[in-house]
Amino acid sequence: MNKQEITEIKKQYGIKNCAIQRMAVGYIDGDKQLKCMWRESFLNLPEEEIFKYLEILKKGLSGTVGKNLCTLEYTTDQESSGTMHDFLMKLRDTKLQNDDVLRIFYEKVAESYPEVENVAIYLIYNVYDIPGRGDDNFKNMEASDEVYEYISCYLCPVKLEDPGLVYTGEKFEHKDRRWQMEMPVHGFIFPSFEDRCSDIHSITVYNKKTDGAFDDFDKKILGLEPVASADVQKQSFTTALETAVADCQEPISVISNIHEAILSNMEESDEMDMDLPYDKLHSIVKDAGVPEEAATVLVEELKADMDEKPMKAANIVDKKTTKIKAPDVEIKIDVEHSTSIEKREIDGVTYLLVPLSDTSDIEVNGVRLG
């Protein structure tokens, strides 16, 4: 799912457009025991609860595509009878109305959930009547000839409210702490919404954090191999690049040129969540000044780390700032000026030189210099 498709589904989670048919919740305690489960028609909920549940759904479609939201594809083998893909199809096709299927799912989630904490497993079933698009790209409801039938699942930690004092009308008193459902840390929407159509061969996964903490969970519950997390992609690229520029005479310039070239490719493609093909990365690194052999080694190392899957360009470069760290200094510079940084030795002392285009507005700890 790209940014536009995510936005289209997210718009259905406003109170005016909401047509969610059913919801179901399973509550798991810290001992991984299913404490309770219930299901009901979504629009039969009190309006205050509808608002809160819609907030969770919106949060589960937030963040950066390629980092917090990743679309994964199933292979033919992963879709055979008895697989988790087969089970997810059953979960969707039963429209969250089969308690036996729901119980099995909750117990599977409880067994694989990576944290020791109480958690609510929040599911919805929805059917979206996909509006057609005219030549002017505006919605045309009369042209709608396809529906998007899907389920969403979000894992929401359940924690005690913070202690505090409440006003009783005469004074402030200690309040009873209650267990409260928080925003999701992980979830998915299945099938994925691709090219404005239902794609039963893919699933879009949400992660609040990009550290890969739910990778094993996804293998067991979703039945597929997750892509390397954004943090892992960043670390792998940084490590490989460090080795590649070791013998370059001007490593700062080379690194800055590589980042600038990757950002330029992102802007040209108009896709901030674009995949970065390895042959393109090889050309970028070599053109920036890395020797051919070192560029080849870098690409081969990354292929091995990523299991041949392409990295997201946005995961390996910062589109806003360039950071330079040394034992006694840290500098942050706008990306557009990063290629002008120079390392120079003067009178036996090493300096980092940063050209200033405007010397009239320099501040030190908030103090403007004349």
Secondary structure, DSSP 8 states (H G I E B T S, - for coil): --HHHHHHHHGGGSTTT----EEEEEEE-TTS-EEEEEEEEGGGS-HHHHHHHHHHHHHTT-S-BTTTEEEEE--TGGGSTTSHHHHHHHHHHTTT--HHHHHHHHHHHHHH--SSS-EEEEEEEEEEEE-EE-TTS-EEGGG--EEEEEEEEEEEEEEE----EEE-SSSEEE----EEE---SEEEEESEEETTEEETTEEEEEESSSS-TTHHHHHHHT-S-----HHHHHHHHHHHHHHHTTT-SSHHHHHHHHHHHHHHHHHHHT-TT-EE-HHHHHHHHHHTT--HHHHHHHHHHHHHHTTT--EEHHHHS-SSEEEEEETTEEEEEEGGGGGG-EEEEETTEEEEE---S--SS-EETTEE--
